[in-house]
Amino acid sequence: MENTSLTLLNRLRQANDVDAWQRLFGLYQPLLIVWLRKYDVQSADADDLAQDVLVSVSKNLVSFDHNGRSGAFRTWLRRILVNRLRTFWRLRDRRPPTQGNSRFEERLAELEDEASAMSQMWNRQHDLYVLKKLLELSRPGFSPETWLAFTRVALHGERPDFVAKEIGMSLNAVFIAKSRVLSKLRAEAAGLVNSSTPSERHRTEGLQQWLLVE
């Protein structure tokens, strides 16, 4: 994995960073498909529509201004998702067969409303999913020993001295392993995941906590 201090969002703004764009698609396409299916898009169309959402992100990211706002990217992505859903059904001149027109519009409006329960569900699922997916995508970039030390200390809460003795690493090497992985995850998650408030940390029950605490 590339060793860089740039956040994934900053890397995405560089037109020649193909790896960053592939990472974005790998990171977000499964999440988008889950939400498209919630809004009655059939599996045959969900993959293409998820790609449409991410293509829209790629075309408009240069004009997107994060400006340090909490949850700005996930909010922007949610709005793109809502717009693409509206366009998808409008072009077909119908609504999902299982939903009446007014009810479907209500459901979309609820997702669009930042204060709604559905919007808050998007926020929680987005943050937890992205952090878990970043773990999965980051693992190949570290040695098995580094990853083992990180997971046992940072994720499972085991004592560093116990882990060091059991896996045959120095205590300092265990701390370094934890720090290296956390630094990389923080860098990539910056701007994507809102982990700034205790309420958010509580709702995700652990994953954001180790992103915040050394």
Secondary structure as UniProt FT lines:
FT   HELIX           8..12
FT   TURN            15..16
FT   HELIX           18..38
FT   TURN            39..40
FT   HELIX           43..60
FT   HELIX           61..63
FT   TURN            67..68
FT   TURN            70..71
FT   HELIX           72..91
FT   TURN            92..93
FT   TURN            97..98
FT   HELIX           101..112
FT   TURN            114..115
FT   HELIX           117..138
FT   HELIX           139..141
FT   HELIX           144..150
FT   HELIX           151..155
FT   HELIX           160..167
FT   HELIX           171..189
FT   TURN            190..192
FT   HELIX           198..204
FT   TURN            205..206
FT   HELIX           207..212
//
